[in-house]
Amino acid sequence: MKVLANDGIATSGVIALEQAGFKVDLAKVAQEQLVDYINKNEISVLLVRSATKVRKDIIDNCPSLKIIGRGGVGMDNIDVEYAREKGLNVINTPAASSHSVAELVFAHLFGMVRFLHESNRNMPLEGDSKFNTLKKSYAKGVELKGKTIGIIGFGRIGQATAKIALGLGMKVVAYDPFIEQVNLEIEFFDHQAVFFQINTISKEEVLKQSDFISLHVPAQKEYVISEKEFKLMKDGVFIVNAARGGVINEIELIKAIESGKVSKAALDVFEKEPTPEIQLLMNPNLSLTPHIGAATGEAQNRIGTELAEQIIEILK
């Protein structure tokens, strides 16, 4: 049986699948050519990440397909329910990238509170001529320890983010409409562990209490953060979105930054990927990355292995 990993798969996944007797195709097929390619090559399993979309045209016109797999958490680029109605297995890897995304959140937070995203732009340009000026500009950093981080969406990635925050000495408040209480286990290098019980509270209270806000929600029809939510926040709040583009109203975010309501914000995802709005790209108060939350070697190896294990279990 053949597996088409159209957006790539880690070597760990390729090895596991080939050892189980599958042939892995790593070709990158254009979206409009996928149906013909799948049918011509009798592909049984189509694996995607964020780039490839699996809609009704593929589901209806590719009779050889048995499994659609998403390397990652969200499956908004797949018509999941329709595929399952048609008898296809739809799989993903919800736990594999959680820690990688959480670490990126804190990479942004550490960068913003110490002006690293600005300093790294300006030091190469003016570090030799305006060193003391830049030093003064970036001399008002703040510590994360002792501050309150609000986590909106308290699933696997939200909980991984909370673990890092607790390890830094931050207070964690969280909102999730489907989760009331979580007992977090924080493991250390020597196999010791401590447990923290987090009881979720209302979204409004999270917004009011937080010095920093991190979003970990799936794609939705409505904005999770827009004008009403910004008004509830503390003045000078920091925001990170490493979840999905479209959960923050980007126009209102820019307004909130300009008014001082939001001090700085970090975006790993955008409403108009892969062509974000220029006003976002040029704003000095935004720390930006190109959707790389799960882009670590460790996460990709876990994703590849988990996909392979699920495929083998279903088809073998």
C-alpha positions as CSV (number, residue, x, y, z in Angstrom):
1,M,0.0,0.0,0.0
2,K,1.2,3.5,-0.8
3,V,1.3,6.6,1.5
4,L,1.6,10.1,0.0
5,A,3.1,12.5,2.6
6,N,2.2,15.6,0.6
7,D,3.5,18.1,3.1
8,G,6.4,15.9,4.2
9,I,7.0,13.5,7.1
10,A,9.9,13.0,9.5
11,T,12.4,10.2,8.7
12,S,11.1,8.4,11.9
13,G,7.7,8.0,10.2
14,V,9.1,6.9,6.9
15,I,11.2,4.2,8.5
16,A,8.4,2.9,10.6
17,L,6.0,2.7,7.6
18,E,8.5,1.1,5.3
19,Q,9.4,-1.5,7.9
20,A,5.7,-2.3,8.0
21,G,5.6,-2.8,4.3
22,F,4.2,0.5,3.1
23,K,5.7,2.5,0.2
24,V,6.1,6.2,1.2
25,D,5.9,8.8,-1.5
26,L,7.4,12.2,-0.5
27,A,6.4,14.1,-3.7
28,K,4.9,17.5,-3.2
29,V,1.9,17.5,-5.5
30,A,0.1,20.8,-6.3
31,Q,-3.4,21.0,-4.8
32,E,-5.1,21.1,-8.2
33,Q,-3.3,17.9,-9.3
34,L,-3.9,15.8,-6.2
35,V,-6.9,13.9,-7.4
36,D,-5.2,12.7,-10.6
37,Y,-2.0,11.9,-8.8
38,I,-3.8,9.9,-6.0
39,N,-5.8,7.9,-8.6
40,K,-2.9,7.3,-10.9
41,N,-0.7,6.0,-8.1
42,E,-3.4,4.2,-6.2
43,I,-2.6,6.1,-2.9
44,S,-4.2,4.5,0.2
45,V,-3.1,7.1,2.7
46,L,-2.8,10.9,2.3
47,L,-0.8,12.7,4.9
48,V,-0.9,16.5,5.2
49,R,0.1,19.3,7.5
50,S,-1.3,22.8,7.1
51,A,-0.6,23.5,3.4
52,T,-2.6,20.8,1.6
53,K,-6.4,21.0,1.9
54,V,-8.5,17.8,1.8
55,R,-12.0,18.8,0.7
56,K,-15.0,17.0,-0.8
57,D,-13.4,16.9,-4.3
58,I,-10.6,14.7,-3.1
59,I,-12.8,12.6,-0.8
60,D,-15.4,12.0,-3.5
61,N,-13.1,11.3,-6.4
62,C,-10.3,9.2,-4.9
63,P,-11.7,5.7,-4.3
64,S,-8.3,4.2,-3.3
65,L,-8.0,6.4,-0.2
66,K,-8.5,4.7,3.1
67,I,-6.9,7.2,5.5
68,I,-6.4,10.9,5.7
69,G,-3.8,12.0,8.3
70,R,-2.9,15.4,9.6
71,G,0.5,15.9,11.2
72,G,-0.5,18.1,14.0
73,V,-3.5,19.1,16.1
74,G,-6.1,21.2,14.2
75,M,-7.8,19.6,11.2
76,D,-9.6,22.7,9.8
77,N,-7.9,22.0,6.4
78,I,-9.7,18.7,6.2
79,D,-13.5,18.1,5.8
80,V,-13.3,15.6,8.7
81,E,-17.0,14.8,9.2
82,Y,-17.7,14.4,5.5
83,A,-14.7,12.1,5.1
84,R,-15.8,9.9,8.0
85,E,-19.3,9.8,6.6
86,K,-17.8,8.4,3.4
87,G,-16.0,5.7,5.4
88,L,-12.5,7.2,5.5
89,N,-10.4,7.1,8.6
90,V,-9.2,10.6,9.7
91,I,-6.3,10.7,12.1
92,N,-4.1,13.4,13.7
93,T,-1.4,13.7,16.3
94,P,-2.9,16.0,19.0
95,A,-0.2,15.5,21.7
96,A,3.0,15.3,19.6
97,S,3.7,19.1,19.2
98,S,2.3,20.5,22.4
99,H,5.6,21.2,24.2
100,S,7.1,22.7,21.0
101,V,4.3,25.2,20.7
102,A,4.4,26.0,24.4
103,E,8.2,26.7,24.1
104,L,7.6,29.0,21.2
105,V,5.0,31.0,23.3
106,F,7.7,31.6,25.8
107,A,10.3,32.4,23.3
108,H,8.0,35.2,22.2
109,L,7.2,36.3,25.7
110,F,10.9,36.4,26.8
111,G,11.7,38.3,23.6
112,M,9.0,40.9,24.1
113,V,9.5,41.7,27.7
114,R,13.2,42.3,27.0
115,F,12.7,44.0,23.6
116,L,14.7,41.3,21.8
117,H,12.5,41.4,18.7
118,E,13.3,45.1,18.4
119,S,16.9,45.0,19.5
120,N,17.7,42.3,17.0
121,R,16.4,44.5,14.2
122,N,18.2,47.7,15.3
123,M,21.5,46.6,16.7
124,P,22.9,45.5,13.3
125,L,21.7,48.9,11.8
126,E,22.6,51.3,14.6
127,G,24.6,49.4,17.3
128,D,27.9,51.0,16.4
129,S,26.6,54.6,16.1
130,K,23.7,54.7,18.7
131,F,24.7,52.0,21.3
132,N,23.9,54.1,24.3
133,T,20.6,55.3,22.8
134,L,19.5,51.8,22.1
135,K,20.7,50.7,25.6
136,K,18.4,53.4,27.1
137,S,15.5,52.4,24.9
138,Y,15.6,48.8,25.9
139,A,16.4,49.3,29.6
140,K,12.9,48.9,30.9
141,G,12.4,45.2,30.7
142,V,10.1,43.2,33.0
143,E,10.3,39.8,34.5
144,L,7.8,37.0,33.9
145,K,8.1,35.6,37.4
146,G,5.3,36.7,39.7
147,K,3.1,37.8,36.8
148,T,-0.3,36.3,35.8
149,I,-0.7,34.5,32.5
150,G,-4.1,33.8,31.2
151,I,-4.5,30.8,29.0
152,I,-7.6,30.7,26.7
153,G,-8.1,27.1,25.6
154,F,-6.8,24.6,28.2
155,G,-6.3,21.4,26.1
156,R,-2.9,19.8,25.6
157,I,-1.1,22.8,24.3
158,G,-2.7,25.2,26.8
159,Q,-1.7,22.8,29.6
160,A,1.9,22.5,28.3
161,T,2.1,26.3,28.3
162,A,0.8,26.4,31.9
163,K,3.5,23.9,33.0
164,I,6.3,26.2,31.7
165,A,4.6,29.2,33.3
166,L,4.4,27.5,36.7
167,G,8.0,26.5,36.4
168,L,8.9,30.2,36.0
169,G,6.9,31.2,39.1
170,M,3.9,32.7,37.2
171,K,0.3,32.6,38.4
172,V,-1.8,30.7,35.9
173,V,-5.5,31.4,35.2
174,A,-7.3,29.5,32.5
175,Y,-10.6,29.4,30.6
176,D,-12.0,26.4,28.6
177,P,-15.7,25.8,28.1
178,F,-15.2,22.0,28.2
179,I,-12.7,21.7,31.1
180,E,-13.4,22.5,34.7
181,Q,-10.3,21.3,36.5
182,V,-6.9,19.9,35.6
183,N,-4.2,18.3,37.8
184,L,-1.0,19.2,36.0
185,E,2.1,17.1,36.4
186,I,5.3,18.9,36.0
187,E,8.2,16.5,35.4
188,F,11.8,17.3,36.0
189,F,15.1,15.9,34.6
190,D,15.7,13.5,37.5
191,H,12.2,12.0,37.3
192,Q,10.8,14.0,40.2
193,A,7.5,15.6,39.7
194,V,5.1,18.1,41.3
195,F,1.4,18.5,40.8
196,F,-0.7,21.7,40.4
197,Q,-4.4,21.8,40.4
198,I,-5.9,24.4,38.1
199,N,-9.6,25.2,38.2
200,T,-10.7,27.1,35.1
201,I,-12.6,30.4,35.4
202,S,-14.7,32.5,33.1
203,K,-13.2,34.0,30.0
204,E,-14.1,37.5,31.2
205,E,-12.1,36.9,34.5
206,V,-9.1,35.6,32.6
207,L,-9.1,38.7,30.5
208,K,-9.4,41.0,33.5
209,Q,-6.7,39.3,35.6
210,S,-4.0,38.6,33.1
211,D,-0.7,40.4,32.5
212,F,-0.1,38.0,29.6
213,I,-2.6,36.1,27.5
214,S,-1.9,33.1,25.4
215,L,-4.4,31.6,23.0
216,H,-4.8,27.9,22.4
217,V,-8.1,27.4,20.7
218,P,-9.2,25.8,17.4
219,A,-10.3,27.8,14.4
220,Q,-13.8,29.2,14.9
221,K,-16.5,31.1,13.0
222,E,-16.3,34.1,15.3
223,Y,-13.3,35.9,16.8
224,V,-12.3,34.8,20.2
225,I,-10.6,38.1,20.8
226,S,-12.0,41.3,19.3
227,E,-13.0,44.8,20.4
228,K,-15.2,43.7,23.4
229,E,-12.5,41.4,24.8
230,F,-9.7,44.0,24.4
231,K,-11.8,46.4,26.5
232,L,-11.8,43.9,29.4
233,M,-8.0,43.5,29.5
234,K,-5.5,45.3,31.7
235,D,-3.8,48.3,30.1
236,G,-0.4,47.2,28.8
237,V,-1.2,43.5,28.4
238,F,0.9,41.2,26.3
239,I,-0.8,38.7,23.9
240,V,0.4,35.6,22.1
241,N,-1.4,33.8,19.4
242,A,0.2,30.5,18.4
243,A,-3.1,28.8,17.8
244,R,-4.9,29.6,14.5
245,G,-5.2,32.6,12.3
246,G,-8.6,34.3,12.7
247,V,-9.1,33.8,16.4
248,I,-7.9,37.4,17.0
249,N,-9.4,40.3,15.1
250,E,-6.1,41.7,13.7
251,I,-7.6,45.1,12.9
252,E,-8.7,45.5,16.5
253,L,-5.4,44.2,17.7
254,I,-3.6,47.0,15.9
255,K,-6.0,49.6,17.3
256,A,-5.4,48.2,20.8
257,I,-1.6,48.4,20.3
258,E,-1.9,52.0,19.1
259,S,-4.1,53.0,22.1
260,G,-1.7,51.4,24.6
261,K,-4.2,48.8,25.7
262,V,-1.9,46.1,24.4
263,S,1.8,46.7,25.0
264,K,3.0,44.1,22.6
265,A,1.7,41.0,20.8
266,A,3.2,37.9,19.2
267,L,1.7,36.2,16.2
268,D,2.8,32.8,14.8
269,V,-0.4,32.5,12.8
270,F,-2.3,35.0,10.7
271,E,-5.8,35.5,9.1
272,K,-4.4,35.7,5.6
273,E,-1.6,33.1,5.6
274,P,0.6,32.9,3.7
275,T,0.4,36.6,2.9
276,P,-0.1,38.5,6.2
277,E,-1.3,42.1,6.2
278,I,1.6,44.5,5.8
279,Q,0.5,46.6,8.8
280,L,1.2,43.5,10.9
281,L,4.6,42.8,9.3
282,M,5.8,46.4,9.8
283,N,4.5,47.0,13.3
284,P,7.5,47.3,15.8
285,N,5.3,46.2,18.7
286,L,4.6,42.8,17.1
287,S,6.9,39.8,17.5
288,L,6.3,37.6,14.4
289,T,7.1,34.0,13.3
290,P,5.8,32.2,10.1
291,H,3.6,29.5,11.7
292,I,6.5,27.4,13.2
293,G,4.9,26.3,16.5
294,A,5.4,22.6,15.8
295,A,8.6,23.1,13.8
296,T,11.1,21.3,16.0
297,G,13.0,18.2,15.1
298,E,11.6,16.5,18.3
299,A,8.0,17.3,17.5
300,Q,8.3,16.2,13.9
301,N,9.8,12.9,14.9
302,R,7.0,12.4,17.4
303,I,4.4,13.3,14.7
304,G,6.0,10.9,12.2
305,T,6.1,8.1,14.6
306,E,2.5,8.6,15.9
307,L,1.1,8.8,12.3
308,A,2.9,5.6,11.4
309,E,1.7,3.8,14.4
310,Q,-1.9,4.7,13.7
311,I,-1.7,3.8,10.0
312,I,-0.2,0.4,10.8
313,E,-2.8,-0.3,13.4
314,I,-5.7,0.6,11.0
315,L,-4.4,-1.1,7.9
316,K,-2.3,-4.0,9.2
